[in-house]
């Protein structure tokens, strides 16, 4: 195949005009170069990175375009080993899914799925523990809807849609020392809390937020572990500060996400709206919307990011943008409450795709198995094999 013929075939594929035979030809052609990157002749075929970027742009467009189809479809797209050989799009619940695969592959997938389904795991849901100032623990997922606790002029209520709402009675005066509460989600849990000032916080799995029952001072200070998305109520006279390890995130009123799990290499603060200032020691940086501050032992680095990808968890999705299987397994482990083990040499392919967090673990693993990775579930433990 000449370079011109190859590029024409790529253009037809990306435009959705390729026939089944041409698709098969293209996929087989890519598959022939999966083993040895040195075989790729850039003088004849073109630059891999260039072609990959064009295809990934096409994938992103597909994600944004809804398809009104009640039955989810699975889409497999071979790209380049060690780059994007496992580009996957799966948008369940009536959203777009682009790909095609033949009957042989479907039958093969069905056979592989039996071992996984045997020990399947349900997705996470609204689960959390609220620890009051006196040490009392309230299991929120089993608590009744309505008033949970009354302390002075602060009432705590559980709503129908799974929120904990703090309400301050301005007509009553809060006496005594500042009292702190902590809301904690387990692995496989998430929860939303509305703070006394009206600020909203979504907690991802394996996370916690410590906060005062009333913001009585000149500032509103809270402490976060894990991951949380914040919509802070505006109050120019009383800044809102989030403490994460030795980092301070200072805001007046804004929307942002903080990811600070202990098993991650960096703390990542992503701004969607407004402005925040990151401070670590003597170093400070101001974030603008669409930017992410990455903080590790090397300091603070500011980068531009896709905010939809960052907060996908809050909107009910896993959103993978060129991440390896190890990074994906971290997210699955937290959400499904499982451990992960690896056997053998795992391919370092990268994944692109979007998957609903409402599906069983086996359904996510089936999609990932379209790549060169296999899984089995044993007693809530995921074993990853080549």
N, C-alpha and C positions, 0 to 999 in steps of 0.2 A: 504494500500500500504506500503510495507516495505521500509526501507531506501535504500537498494540496488536497488530495482525496481524503486524507485523515481529518484535516481541518474542516472540510465541507461536511463530513459525517458528524463531527462535533457540533457544528452549527445547526444541523438538522435535528440532532438529539436535543439540544438545549431549547430549540424552538418548538419542540413537541411534534415534529413532522417526520421523525424517523419511523420506518416500518419495523415490524417485529424482527425481520431478518437483519435489518441494519443495526438494531439494538443488540441483537445476539452477536453480530460481528464485532461491534464496538466493545462489548463486555468481554468477549473472548480475547480481543486484542489487548485490553488492559490486563486481563488475567495472565497473559503470557509473560508479562513483565513483573509479576508479583515476586518472583524468586530472587532476581538479581538486578539491582538498580543500575549496574554498570552496562547492562544490555540496552538500556534506553539511549537511542541515538538522537540527541537533540538537534543535530544538523538536519536530520530527515523529518523528525516528528515535531520538534518544537520543545520549548522549555516546560518541564513538568509543573513548576510552580504557577506558570501562566495559565495552563490548562486547568489546574486544580482550582485556582481563584475564580475562573469563569464558571466552573461547575458549582462551586460552593455558593456563588452569588445566585445561581439558578435555584439551588436548594432553599436558600433563605427566602426567595420570592415565593416559592411553593408553600413554605410554612405560613406566610402571611395571607395566602389566598384560601378562604374557606371552601370546603366542598360539602354540599348538603347530602350526606350519605350516612344513614344510620349504622351501617356496618363498617367498622374500622378495617382499613386495608393496610397491608405491610408492604413496604417499599425497600428494595435492596438496590444499592447503587455501588458498584465497584469503582473505586478511584485508585489511589496509589498506596501501595504498602508503605508503612512507616510515615505516611503523610495523611491520607484520608481514605484508606482502603476500606474503612467501615462507615462510610457516610450513610446515616440512617435517618429517616423521618417517620415518626409515628405520632400522630395527633389524634388521640381517641376522643370520644364524645362529640362526634359530628364535625371535627376539624380536618384540615387537609392532610392526606397521606399520599405521597407520590412514590410509586415504584411498581415493578411488575416482577413476577418470578414464575417459573414453569411448574407443571404439576409434579414433576419429579422432586423438586425442591420442597414443595408443600408436603408431600408424603414423607420426605426425609425429616422435615421439621416436626411433623406430628409424631413420628417415632421417637425423636429425641426428647420430646416434651414429656413423655410418660414418666421418666425418672424424676424430672423436676417437680411435676404436679403432685407426686406421691407425698411430699412433705412441703406443701405450699405454705406461703405466709401472706396474711392479709396486710393491706397498706395501713399506715399510721392514721390516726384520727385525733379529734380534740381530747387531749388528755394532759392533765397538769395537776400539781399540788400547790396550794397556797398556804404558806407558813406565816402565821400572824406574829405580832410582836411578842406575845406571851408564849410562843412556842407551839401553839395549837396548829395542827395540820388539817387542812380541808382538801379532800379528794374531789377535785372539780368535776371530773367526768361522771361521777356517781352522785354528786350533790344535787339537790332539788333546785328547780328554777325559782328565783325570787331572792329574798333577803338571806345573805349568808352570815353577816356579822354587822353589829352596830357598835362603834366605839367613839364616844363623844359626839362630835358633829359630823363624823364620817360614817356613811353606810356603804356596805359592799353587797352588790347584787349579782346574781348569775342570770343572764338573759336567755331567751329562747334559742338564739342563734349561736350559743356557745361563747359568750364573752363574759369577762368579769369587769364590772363597772364600779368605780369608786365615785361617790357623790358627796360633795362637801356642802353642808348647810351653812351658808354665809352668815345667817342670823345668830348662830351660836359661836361662842368663842372656844377655841381649842386650848385646853389647859395641859400642863405637864410637859415632860421632855418629848422630843421628836421620836415617834414610833415608826419602825421600819417593817415592811412586809416583803416577802420574797415569793415570786411565782416561778415554778420550775417545771419544765417539760421533760419527760423521759425520752429515751430513744423510741421512736415510733409514735411520738406525740407532738402536738402543736397547740397553741392557744393564743387568744387575743385578750388584752387588758386595756381598759380605758382608765387612765390615771386621774387623780383628783382635779387636775387643771384642764382636763379634756383631751390631753394628748393620747394618741392611740399607738399601741405597740403590738406587733405580731411576733410571737416567738416561734422559731423553728424548733425541730426536735433536738433533744439533749442541750437545752439552753435554760438560762435563768435570768431574772431581772429582780434586783433589789431596789426598793424605792420607799420614800416616806409616805405615810398615810395622808399627810398634808404638806404642801410646799409653803412653809411659813417664813422662810428666810428671804434673802435677796436673790438667791439662785435656786434653780430646780436641779438637783443632783440625783442621778440614778447610776446603778452599776450593772453591767451586762457580762454574761459569759455565754459562749456559743454564738448564736445568730439571731438578730432581731431587725425588723423593719419598723421605722418610726415615722409617724405623722405628728409633728409637734405643734401644739396649740401656740399661737403667736402671743408673745408678751414681751414687748421691748424693754420693759423695766426689770424683767426677771429672766435672765438667760437660762437655757436648758443645757445641762452638761451630762454626757454619758462617759463614765469611767470604764475603760476596758484594759485590764492589766495595768501597765504604766502609761497608758495613753488617755488623753482627754479629747473628747469630741464636743466642741462648744457651738451652740446654735441659738437663734432667736425664734425661729419658726420655719420649719422646713420638712422635706421628706427625704429620708436616707436609709441605707441598709448598712449594717455592720456585721461582718463575719469574722468571728474570733475564736474558733475551735482550737483546743490545745493540740490537736493532731495536724493542724495546718501550719505551713512554714511562715505565714504572715497574717497580720490583721488587715482586713480589707474594708474600707469605708467607702461607700458609693453614694453619690449625691444625685437625686432626681429633681429636686426643686429647692430653691432658696440658696443658702450658702452655709458652710460649716468650716470651722477652723480646727485642724488637727494639731495637737501638741504632744511631743514626746521629749521630756527633758527640756533642753534649751532650744529645741527646733520646733518651728510652727509653719504650717502651710495652709493656705485657703483653697478650698475646693469650689469649683463651679459645676453647675448641672451637667451631667454626662461624664463627669470625671470620677476616678477612683483613687483613693490614697492607699498605697500598699506599704505597710510598715513592718519591717523586720530588723534584724541586728545590723543591717547596713544603712538604716535610716528611713526616710519617707520618700517614696517615689510616686509621682502623680502621672496617671495615664488616662486616656480616653477609653470608654467601654460602652458596650451595649447594655443599657440599664434594664431592658426587658429580660435579658438573660439572667442578670444578677438577681432580680426579684421574682423570677419564674416560680420559685418554691412557694412564695406567698400567694400566687395566683393558681396554684394547683398543678404545677408542671415541673418535670426535670427538663432543663434546657442545656444541652451539651454543645459546646462550640469548640471543636478540635481539642478534646480532652482524651487522655488515655484511659484504659480500663481501670487502673488503680484509683484515679480520681473519681470515676463513676461509682466504683465500689464503696468509696467513703460515703457518698450521698445515699446509696441504697442501704448501707449498713445502718446509718442513723435513722432513716425513715421506716425501714422494716424491722428495726430492732434485732439485727442479725450480726454474727461475726463473719469475717471473711478470711479464708485461707487460700494460698496459692500452691499449686503443684506443677512442677515442670517450668519450662521457659515460656513466659507469656508474651505474645506478640505486642510490639509497641505501636500498633495502629492507633489512629486518632478517630474519634467519633464526632459526628455532627447530627443533631436531631433533637426532637422534642417529644416527651412521653408524659402522659397523664400520671399524676401521683395517686390516682384513685384505683389503679388496677392492682391485681395480685402480683406478687413478686415473680411468679413463673412467667407471666405475660411480658414483663420487662426483660427477663433473661432470654426468652424465646427470640425477642428482637435482636438482642446483642449477639445471639448465636449465629446470626446471619454473617458475622465476621468469623475470624479464625480463632474463636474462643469458645470453650464449652463450660457448662456449669452443672452442678448438682446441689441439692439442698438436703442437709442432714441435721435434724434437731436444731433448726433455726441457725444453721451455719451454712454459708455459701462457699463451696469449694470451686475454685477457678482453675481450669486445666486448659492446655493448648489443644 
